[in-house]
Amino acid sequence: MHDLDIKYTHRLSSDESSGCPYCDTFISGHKLDKAINHLISAHEGRLLHIGSEYNGTDDRGHTVHFTVAMLAFSTVPPEKSPYQGPRIRFTVAEDGREIT
């Protein structure tokens, strides 16, 4: 890594889905490669590490591993307001009032 002043790190995992910390892009854990590429190309992230994480065994006794990646950024992501759910607008037919 060349002269990266690390201000923020972000962990991705193939067993988790989340929103991008910098924008509204949804990051699916099943598409870890696309999530890594998005953070590198859109937000100038630097890949610090990629490897596996042991998560115990499943109900059949099989070992469970996930792929994880750690990325570094020179800027801290902006604060995001908590998700409020979808906003629905409709008009009540009797009196024409709009309810949100």
HELIX and SHEET records of a PDB file:
HELIX    1   1 GLY A   29  LYS A   31  5                                   3    
HELIX    2   2 LEU A   32  HIS A   43  1                                  12    
SHEET    1   A 3 TYR A   8  SER A  13  0                                        
SHEET    2   A 3 THR A  63  PHE A  73 -1                                        
SHEET    3   A 3 ARG A  46  THR A  57 -1                                        
SHEET    1   B 2 SER A  18  GLY A  19  0                                        
SHEET    2   B 2 PHE A  26  ILE A  27 -1                                        
SHEET    1   C 2 PHE A  90  THR A  91  0                                        
SHEET    2   C 2 GLU A  98  ILE A  99 -1                                        
END                                                                             
